[in-house]
Amino acid sequence: MDDRWYAGKLRRNLVDMHIDAWDKRFLSRFDPDVYVANLKQARVQVAMVYANSHVGYCYWPTPHGAMHPGLRDRDVLRKLFDACHAEGMDVVLYYSLIFDNWAYDHNPAWRIIDAEGRPSREPRPADPMVLMPSGRGSRYGVCCPNSEGYRGYTIAQIEDFSARLDFEGVFFDMTFWPFICYCDSCRSRYHAEVGGDPPVVVDWRDPRWRGFQEKREDWLAEFGALATATVKRCKPGASVNHQFSTAQSPWVMGVTERQREFCDYLGGDFYEDFAHQIFFCKLFRNISPNLPYEFHTSRCTNLRDHTTMKARDELNIMNALTLVHQGATLFIDAIDPEGTLNTEVYRRFGEVFGESMPYEAFIGGEMLQDVAVYYSQDSKMDLRDNGTKVTGAFTLAMPHREASKRAASTLSHAHVPYGVIGASCLDRLDGYAVLVLPNVLTLSRDEAAAIREYVRNGGSLYASGYAAAERLGDVLGVRSEGYVEERVGYLVPTALGLPIMPGVSASYPLMISQPMVRAVALNAKKVAATVTLPSTDPDDPSRFVSIHSDPPGRATDLPGVVSREYGKGQAIWTAAPIEEYGQSLHRGVFLSMIRSLVSHPWSFEVSAPPAVEAVMYLQESEKRFVVCLVNVQELQPAVPVHGIRVRIRMGGRTALRAILLPSGGDLPLTIQNGNAEFILPELEVLALVSLVFDPAER
């Protein structure tokens, strides 16, 4: 039994309190008793409560910094924490790192400064970071984690709230670089550790630039680890985690998977669509140091909206998706300026959590994942930015992330059992039948060595793009030589490739709308598709074949797809990320390639519309499989799905009963060829089915 305080606590809440103080009415009506009454109505088990905010004011009386004047020196946090504990709720203290307007205003030497000497709140040129807009300047004052003064201020505040308040955990928000800092503290540290001035041109081919980025990542991780260590020293029993929704964010933020090393569990806030949530729920589930991880999302459509509530079905789906991936849902509300809350919001939360509560006890065990999609925290860049000044308009696009998400979406829609993994999972690759490397832009020697060993020992690999060919060319059967110049090309199947490229032929090949890798095949007999280019340069408008398009015209012997054996395993390499494309033809080719790499049926198969997300657990101690089905429809209200057929590969076990949870009603069960099959009559939002097998087996 897991005795950590957060184990099994799946219903959580946060109330944003980023309130300024220029009006004396702000937070003047804040009432801890009303706050807790709302949480109780919402069936909340864990309350995340602000100790400070991005504005920088503290919500407890402290000699370090300033308390929010609207609270009139009332010790509201102590009363609030005590009231939560009296109702059986655990408390996580929220603390904003790096973003602190009060510290920014009172200590200019602590500020993060860009390459042209501007701090965050001054007007800046067009900036791709959402929180740092151009024009009149930003609302957000950010301080540098390399500033010794700011470090001391932060440690003093952590020590102070740890001594004064009783809580179970701390969540540190904003542990990231909002832009590239060139303040005196950063320049001095770079000069001492590397020498010279930090570079100001983005170029991922330049070792000095890559070294600077590594330093930024090191410095950020060091600061995060310092904050965690301070809490652990002052409150040894408390958990700590840092904002990790930045796993989805570009390289500028400096966040890597290393952040998990100073977190007890992972958590962060997300505001994208359901496919985005599924991807990161699967990633967090697999890389979080402990479970449950925490999925935060606003009850409004986004953080800019203060009043518009998401539809109940939307909240139900988001909560269900988090639950079936062994996560805890944290719904975010925002306090009204005077300190009041909308009771209707908490009634809605209570309804949503009330619907999922009966299922909580059945989630857990070994999640069955036949395919692993690899998500590289070191590939969150776009190589097209090479040569751009840091003060210029670099794109912050992330081709690897988009290829990874699309690959995952395709697998989800086809109901292929899969998970999303990161570098911390490399020692567990043997548990997967297929590893997918979707347009990974950089691979370390350690990553390449682990993947090579996995394939040599019998694993199957699908890899696309340049970095895989460069680092794993011996495995994939290619030698990379850069990229073709044309931004349009076609993959023409050979006789070897026809079976794995359904719907594609020599006459009508598969179109790719980006430059493909120029490579040499180590064995021409293993080439499953070659590259054909347009007759003319797509970027030259003076000479063309078709005015709208660039049809195939110049056949080459460049390998576009290679399929080969390596050791006991096998691999497929593609010169472009087929998995990134949303067209049904490309999706079908990607799925066909993945399926060709596996010699046995999937762990489970589901006959249902693509909107149904399927997850299954093996609970060996309970002698059962638990199948989880979520109706993930974008349009609300969701239309029920009927007659979902589920087939499970029993692996030598004898199936006894299919039981609808939590009611306990039996579903008709069919056994054939070592598989168990049942039909779920109807799925509204969430359904769980337990497939019980013979305890005498295995």
Secondary structure as UniProt FT lines:
FT   TURN            5..8
FT   STRAND          11..16
FT   TURN            24..29
FT   HELIX           32..41
FT   TURN            42..43
FT   STRAND          46..50
FT   TURN            54..55
FT   HELIX           69..71
FT   TURN            72..73
FT   HELIX           76..86
FT   TURN            87..88
FT   STRAND          90..96
FT   HELIX           101..106
FT   HELIX           108..110
FT   TURN            115..116
FT   TURN            120..121
FT   TURN            130..131
FT   STRAND          142..143
FT   TURN            145..146
FT   HELIX           148..164
FT   STRAND          169..173
FT   HELIX           184..193
FT   STRAND          201..202
FT   TURN            204..205
FT   HELIX           207..234
FT   TURN            236..237
FT   STRAND          239..243
FT   HELIX           245..248
FT   HELIX           251..253
FT   HELIX           257..262
FT   STRAND          267..269
FT   HELIX           274..287
FT   STRAND          293..298
FT   TURN            303..304
FT   HELIX           312..324
FT   TURN            325..326
FT   STRAND          327..334
FT   TURN            337..338
FT   HELIX           343..356
FT   HELIX           357..362
FT   STRAND          366..367
FT   STRAND          371..374
FT   HELIX           377..379
FT   HELIX           383..385
FT   TURN            386..387
FT   STRAND          388..389
FT   TURN            390..391
FT   HELIX           399..413
FT   TURN            414..415
FT   STRAND          418..421
FT   HELIX           423..431
FT   STRAND          434..437
FT   HELIX           445..456
FT   TURN            457..458
FT   STRAND          460..464
FT   HELIX           466..471
FT   HELIX           473..476
FT   STRAND          478..483
FT   STRAND          489..493
FT   TURN            495..497
FT   HELIX           498..500
FT   TURN            502..503
FT   STRAND          510..512
FT   STRAND          517..521
FT   HELIX           524..526
FT   STRAND          527..534
FT   TURN            538..539
FT   TURN            541..542
FT   STRAND          552..566
FT   TURN            567..568
FT   STRAND          569..574
FT   HELIX           578..580
FT   HELIX           584..596
FT   STRAND          604..607
FT   TURN            610..611
FT   STRAND          612..619
FT   HELIX           620..622
FT   STRAND          624..631
FT   STRAND          641..649
FT   TURN            651..652
FT   STRAND          655..661
FT   TURN            662..664
FT   STRAND          665..667
FT   STRAND          669..672
FT   TURN            673..674
FT   STRAND          675..683
FT   STRAND          686..693
FT   TURN            695..696
//
